[in-house]
Amino acid sequence: MELQDYFAFLDADDIRIKGTRIGIEIVLEDYLSGVSPEEIAVRYRTLTLEQVYATITYYLYNREEIDAYLARWRAYVEAAWLEQQHNPSVFVEDLRLRMQQKREMLVAERGPAYFPASPM
């Protein structure tokens, strides 16, 4: 079996571990943060230890290319988060309003020291 046979290359910015919906970025973010391959396999039960090692090996053999892939993925995630913060859904707006009302109720009942202000 070739190393690339472990992956589904959906496009230049979407590489998944074959047979799962897990992108290689998920495994590699954990690995690059110091999580052991065994712990990664425990965290993501749909992955085998073999798939985790294949992902790490693929990264080590293609470090420059995969580092660029990870940089694009991180930029995408950051942009999506910022967009969501600037244009929250109706559900999120309603949730924020309810949380603020609950906070104000607790402060009124128990005083400001009980429930400090939220950073929102």
Secondary structure, 3 states (H helix, E strand, C coil): CCHHHHEEEEECCEEEECCCCCEHHHHHHHHHCCCCHHHHHHHCCCCCHHHHHHHHHHHHHCHHHHHHHHHHHHHHHHHHHHHHHHCCCHHHHHHHHHHHHHHHHHHHHHCCCCCCCCCC
